[in-house]
Amino acid sequence: MLAHLSKTPGIGGALKESPEDFVVEEMAQDGTVLKIGKAFRRKPGKGRFTLFVLQKSDWTTPQALKALGERLGCGPKRFGYAGTKDRKALTTQLCSAWEVPPERLMDVKVRGIQINGAWASEKGLELGDLAGNSFTVTVRGAKPRSAANVKKIFKELKGRFPNYFGEQRFGSARVNTHAVGKLIIRGDLEAAVQNYLCFSGTEENPAAREARARLASEKSYADALDYFPQHLKYERSMIRHLAEFKNDYAGALRALPRGISLMFVHAYQSQLFNELLGARVAGGRLKPAKGDWVCPKGRLGFPDLGRVRMAEKAGERWSLCLPIIGYGSSELSEEAEALLRREGLTPASFRIKSLPELSARGGLRAALAPLRKFGFSQRRDSAVFKFMLPPGAYATVAMREFIDESK
């Protein structure tokens, strides 16, 4: 349980009872909000890329682009996007496609997906090419007459909340993504593979749960190919490799798409960040101390991580930043160094010799994220929150300050 910044009990209720309860509208780099259902037109340009506004419901971003690619006859590597969006949500975002004409994209029909505009461009999109996201979140089953509580919580937060990585980062089904990453960084690839294949956690599918338990007991990868469910395609890829190449655990991890393997390492880095931030929140130490990393406000009042520097004195007005620990981390605080000692690691551990392509340099992340243009309304037990967040901040993390009743 990560520490809350506010002390007032939340209003209760549940998130994401339907995709329409969690609306995410991306803000393009020029500040344009990509509104749900709105057609976007740009002057016809030139170039081998097509930029397009993707609206989706009940799809992850990679899944939606894969479905589009299958209709268009092209692979997922042809697509780019600035940030991933939740599956159980109604979302918009700007995406790019290489050598796919705009008119072809506009004609594609996939259930739960629509294209709200497409135009030619000389450049595709990369991760981070967005200004932020606008959210409309409906909480079902909230306490009646919650406005006073919400106002008090917002005042306690002073318009900001702890910028934890959300639970999505750690695996929605089994919540073991970070555990696999920790084992990879420690160099125990056999244990990492076995955790990924065999750990059940909160696995809901009975066939998957049974298959994982059987493999853990019998340890026969050749036999596992006969009984592992077909929908566990990533697991089956690893099992197939190990059935052919005994004890090649590095090769088994390479049988996964690199983005999946990187997700393990990044999840572990996220867990370490959350621990560092949780300790600062619990101790009431969110004002920068001398030697802390800080950054100013940038466009839209969001943290500007392009201008970080080290605080020269305590209580600076710039915002506190904490490390996402990696092999490039330097000038770590005593807390960060103590955390690494407890984990039996050093920054150099994140340079993974057995799998160098998964090495993680690290970086910095703002300790607090601002809630911009915050609004609240309620009708009976349905409470509606509106706000804007910077890239990389989680709306689900912001909402726990307002929903959690036990603080």
C-alpha positions in Angstrom: 0.0 0.0 0.0 1.5 3.3 -1.1 1.0 6.3 1.1 -1.7 8.8 0.2 -1.0 12.5 0.2 -4.5 13.5 1.3 -5.9 12.5 4.7 -9.6 12.9 4.2 -11.4 9.6 3.4 -12.5 9.1 -0.2 -15.9 8.9 -1.6 -15.8 5.1 -2.4 -17.2 3.6 -5.6 -15.7 1.8 -8.5 -13.8 2.7 -11.7 -14.2 1.4 -15.2 -17.5 -0.5 -14.9 -17.7 0.2 -18.7 -15.3 1.7 -21.2 -17.5 4.8 -21.4 -16.8 5.5 -17.7 -13.1 6.2 -18.5 -12.7 8.6 -21.3 -9.2 9.6 -22.4 -8.6 12.3 -25.0 -5.0 12.8 -26.0 -3.6 16.3 -26.3 -1.4 16.7 -29.3 1.9 18.6 -29.1 0.3 21.8 -30.3 -2.2 21.6 -27.4 -5.2 20.3 -29.5 -7.4 18.0 -27.6 -8.5 15.0 -29.8 -12.2 15.0 -28.8 -14.2 11.8 -28.9 -16.3 11.6 -32.1 -14.9 14.8 -33.6 -13.6 14.7 -37.2 -10.1 16.2 -37.6 -8.9 17.6 -40.9 -5.5 19.0 -41.9 -4.3 20.4 -45.1 -3.1 17.6 -47.5 0.6 17.2 -47.0 3.4 15.2 -48.5 5.4 12.3 -47.2 5.5 8.6 -46.8 3.8 8.6 -43.4 0.2 9.1 -42.6 -0.9 10.6 -39.3 -4.3 9.6 -38.1 -6.6 10.0 -35.1 -7.5 6.6 -33.6 -10.6 6.3 -31.5 -11.0 3.0 -29.7 -13.1 1.3 -27.1 -12.1 -1.9 -25.2 -8.8 -2.3 -27.1 -5.2 -1.7 -26.0 -3.3 0.6 -28.3 -1.0 -2.2 -29.7 -4.0 -4.6 -30.1 -6.0 -1.9 -32.0 -3.1 -1.2 -34.3 -2.5 -4.9 -34.9 -6.2 -5.3 -35.9 -5.9 -2.3 -38.3 -2.7 -3.8 -39.7 -4.4 -7.1 -40.4 -7.2 -5.3 -42.3 -4.6 -3.3 -44.2 -2.2 -6.2 -44.9 0.8 -4.6 -43.0 2.7 -5.5 -39.8 2.7 -3.7 -36.4 6.1 -2.2 -37.1 4.6 0.1 -39.6 2.7 2.0 -36.9 3.8 4.6 -34.4 2.1 6.3 -31.4 3.0 8.8 -28.7 1.6 6.9 -25.8 -0.4 3.8 -24.9 -4.0 4.1 -23.8 -6.0 1.8 -21.4 -8.0 -1.1 -22.8 -11.2 -0.7 -20.7 -11.7 2.9 -21.8 -13.0 5.1 -24.6 -9.9 6.8 -25.9 -8.5 9.0 -28.7 -4.9 9.4 -29.8 -2.7 10.4 -32.6 -0.9 7.5 -34.5 1.2 7.2 -37.6 1.5 4.6 -40.3 4.3 4.2 -42.8 3.3 3.9 -46.5 -0.4 3.5 -45.8 -2.4 6.1 -47.8 -4.8 8.2 -45.7 -7.8 7.2 -47.7 -7.1 3.5 -47.0 -7.1 4.2 -43.3 -10.3 6.1 -43.4 -12.0 3.1 -45.1 -11.0 0.5 -42.5 -13.8 -1.0 -40.5 -13.1 -2.7 -37.1 -15.5 -3.1 -34.3 -14.8 -0.7 -31.5 -12.4 1.3 -33.6 -12.9 4.4 -35.8 -10.6 6.8 -37.6 -11.4 10.4 -36.9 -9.1 11.9 -39.5 -6.0 11.0 -41.6 -3.4 13.0 -43.5 0.0 12.6 -45.1 3.2 13.6 -43.2 6.9 13.6 -43.7 7.5 12.3 -40.2 6.0 9.5 -38.0 5.2 9.5 -34.3 7.5 8.4 -31.5 6.8 7.7 -27.8 6.4 11.0 -25.9 5.1 13.0 -28.9 2.2 14.4 -26.9 1.4 17.3 -24.6 -0.7 15.3 -22.1 -4.1 13.7 -21.8 -7.6 15.0 -20.9 -9.8 12.6 -18.7 -13.4 12.3 -17.9 -13.8 9.6 -15.3 -17.1 8.4 -13.9 -17.2 6.7 -10.5 -20.1 4.4 -9.9 -21.4 3.7 -6.4 -19.9 6.9 -4.9 -21.2 8.2 -1.6 -24.1 10.7 -2.0 -23.4 14.4 -1.7 -19.6 13.9 -2.2 -18.7 17.4 -3.4 -17.6 18.7 0.0 -15.3 15.7 0.5 -13.8 16.0 -3.0 -13.2 19.8 -2.5 -11.5 19.1 0.8 -9.3 16.4 -0.7 -8.3 18.6 -3.7 -7.4 21.4 -1.2 -5.2 19.0 0.7 -3.5 17.9 -2.5 -2.9 21.5 -3.5 -3.7 20.5 -7.0 -1.1 17.8 -7.2 -0.9 14.1 -6.4 1.9 11.5 -5.9 3.1 10.5 -9.4 3.2 6.8 -8.7 3.3 4.3 -11.6 -0.1 2.7 -11.8 -1.0 -0.9 -11.3 -1.2 -1.4 -15.1 2.6 -1.1 -15.1 2.9 -4.4 -13.1 0.6 -6.7 -15.1 -3.2 -6.6 -14.9 -3.8 -10.3 -14.5 -1.0 -11.8 -12.4 0.8 -8.6 -11.1 4.3 -10.2 -11.5 5.8 -8.2 -14.3 8.2 -6.4 -11.9 9.2 -9.7 -10.2 10.3 -11.1 -13.6 12.2 -7.9 -14.2 14.0 -8.1 -10.9 15.2 -11.6 -11.6 16.4 -10.6 -15.1 18.4 -7.7 -13.6 19.9 -10.0 -10.9 21.0 -12.3 -13.7 18.8 -15.3 -12.7 17.3 -15.9 -16.1 16.0 -19.4 -15.2 14.0 -18.1 -12.3 12.7 -15.2 -14.4 11.5 -17.5 -17.1 9.9 -19.9 -14.6 8.2 -17.0 -12.8 6.7 -15.8 -16.1 5.5 -19.2 -17.1 4.4 -20.7 -13.8 3.3 -17.9 -11.4 -0.5 -17.8 -11.2 -1.1 -14.9 -8.9 -4.6 -13.7 -9.6 -4.9 -15.7 -12.8 -8.6 -16.0 -13.4 -8.6 -18.5 -16.3 -8.8 -22.0 -14.8 -7.1 -23.7 -17.8 -4.2 -21.3 -17.6 -3.9 -21.6 -13.9 -3.8 -25.4 -14.2 -1.2 -25.4 -17.0 1.1 -23.1 -15.0 0.8 -25.3 -11.9 1.5 -28.5 -14.0 4.6 -27.0 -15.6 5.9 -25.9 -12.2 5.5 -29.5 -10.9 6.6 -31.5 -14.0 9.2 -29.1 -15.5 8.8 -30.7 -19.0 8.7 -28.1 -21.7 8.1 -30.6 -24.4 5.0 -31.9 -22.7 3.8 -28.4 -21.9 3.3 -27.7 -25.6 0.5 -30.2 -25.6 -1.5 -28.7 -22.7 -0.7 -25.0 -22.5 -3.7 -23.0 -23.7 -3.4 -21.6 -27.2 -4.3 -18.0 -26.1 -1.0 -17.9 -24.0 1.0 -17.3 -27.2 3.9 -15.6 -25.5 4.3 -18.4 -23.0 4.0 -21.0 -25.8 6.8 -19.2 -27.7 9.1 -19.5 -24.7 8.1 -23.1 -24.1 8.7 -24.1 -27.7 12.2 -22.6 -27.5 13.1 -24.4 -24.3 11.7 -27.7 -25.6 14.2 -27.4 -28.5 17.1 -25.7 -26.7 17.4 -27.0 -23.2 18.4 -24.5 -20.5 18.7 -21.6 -23.0 16.8 -19.1 -20.8 18.2 -16.1 -22.5 17.0 -17.4 -25.9 13.6 -18.1 -24.3 13.3 -14.4 -23.3 14.4 -13.4 -26.7 11.5 -15.5 -28.1 9.3 -12.7 -26.8 8.8 -9.4 -28.6 11.5 -7.1 -27.3 8.8 -4.7 -26.1 7.4 -7.4 -23.8 10.8 -8.2 -22.3 11.6 -4.6 -21.8 8.3 -4.2 -20.0 9.7 -6.6 -17.3 12.7 -4.4 -16.6 10.8 -1.2 -16.7 8.2 -2.5 -14.3 10.9 -3.3 -11.8 12.3 0.2 -12.2 8.8 1.5 -11.6 8.5 -0.5 -8.4 11.7 1.0 -7.1 10.5 4.5 -8.0 7.2 3.9 -6.2 9.0 2.8 -3.1 11.2 5.9 -3.1 8.2 8.2 -3.6 6.0 6.4 -1.1 8.7 6.9 1.6 8.9 10.6 0.8 5.1 11.0 0.9 4.7 9.0 4.2 7.5 11.2 5.7 6.0 14.5 4.5 9.3 15.2 2.6 8.0 16.4 -0.8 9.8 19.7 -0.8 13.2 19.5 -2.4 16.3 19.2 -0.2 19.7 20.4 -1.1 21.1 17.8 -3.6 17.7 16.7 -4.8 16.8 16.8 -8.5 14.3 19.5 -9.4 12.5 20.8 -12.6 10.4 23.8 -13.4 6.9 24.1 -14.7 6.7 24.0 -18.5 3.9 24.3 -21.0 0.3 23.8 -19.5 1.9 23.9 -16.0 3.2 20.4 -16.4 6.7 19.4 -15.1 9.5 20.2 -17.7 11.9 17.3 -17.4 14.0 18.8 -20.2 15.3 21.4 -17.7 16.2 19.3 -14.6 19.0 20.4 -12.3 20.2 19.7 -8.8 18.7 21.8 -6.0 21.3 24.2 -4.5 19.3 24.8 -1.3 16.4 23.3 0.6 12.9 24.4 -0.2 13.4 25.4 -3.8 10.3 26.4 -5.7 11.0 24.0 -8.5 9.3 20.6 -8.4 11.0 17.5 -6.8 12.1 14.8 -9.2 13.1 11.3 -8.2 15.2 8.7 -10.1 14.0 5.9 -12.2 17.1 3.9 -11.3 19.2 2.5 -14.2 22.8 2.1 -15.2 23.1 5.8 -16.0 21.9 6.9 -12.6 24.3 9.2 -10.8 24.2 11.4 -7.7 21.7 9.1 -6.0 20.3 10.0 -2.7 21.1 8.1 0.5 17.6 6.6 0.3 18.1 5.4 -3.2 21.5 3.9 -2.4 20.0 2.1 0.7 17.1 0.7 -1.5 19.6 -0.7 -4.0 21.7 -2.2 -1.2 18.6 -3.9 0.2 17.9 -5.3 -3.3 21.5 -6.5 -3.6 22.0 -4.3 -6.7 24.0 -1.3 -8.0 23.2 1.0 -10.9 25.6 -1.1 -13.0 23.3 -4.1 -12.5 20.9 -2.5 -14.9 23.4 -3.1 -17.7 22.4 -6.7 -18.4 25.3 -8.6 -19.8 23.4 -11.7 -20.7 20.7 -9.7 -22.5 22.3 -6.3 -23.4 19.3 -5.3 -25.4 17.2 -5.1 -22.2 19.7 -2.8 -20.4 18.0 0.2 -18.8 19.7 3.5 -18.5 17.1 5.1 -16.2 16.1 8.7 -15.8 14.1 11.1 -13.7 10.4 11.4 -13.0 8.4 14.2 -11.3 7.4 13.2 -7.7 4.1 15.1 -8.0 1.8 15.4 -11.0 -0.5 18.4 -11.4 -4.3 18.0 -11.8 -5.1 20.7 -14.3 -8.6 22.1 -15.1 -10.1 20.0 -12.4 -13.8 19.7 -12.2 -16.4 17.5 -10.3 -20.1 16.9 -10.6 -22.4 14.2 -9.2 -25.8 12.8 -9.9 -27.1 10.3 -7.4 -24.3 7.7 -6.9 -22.5 8.6 -10.2 -19.6 11.0 -9.6 -17.8 12.6 -12.7 -14.3 13.9 -12.5 -12.6 16.0 -15.2 -8.9 16.9 -15.3 -5.8 17.0 -17.5 -2.6 15.2 -16.7 1.0 15.4 -18.1 2.3 12.5 -20.2 3.1 9.4 -18.2 0.9 10.3 -15.2 -1.8 7.8 -14.3 -5.4 8.9 -13.9 -6.1 5.7 -11.8 -3.4 6.9 -9.4 -5.0 10.4 -9.1 -8.4 8.8 -8.5 -7.2 6.7 -5.5 -6.8 9.9 -3.6 -10.5 10.7 -4.1 -11.9 7.2 -3.9 -10.0 5.3 -1.2 -12.0 5.3 2.0 -9.3 3.9 4.3 -6.4 6.4 4.6 
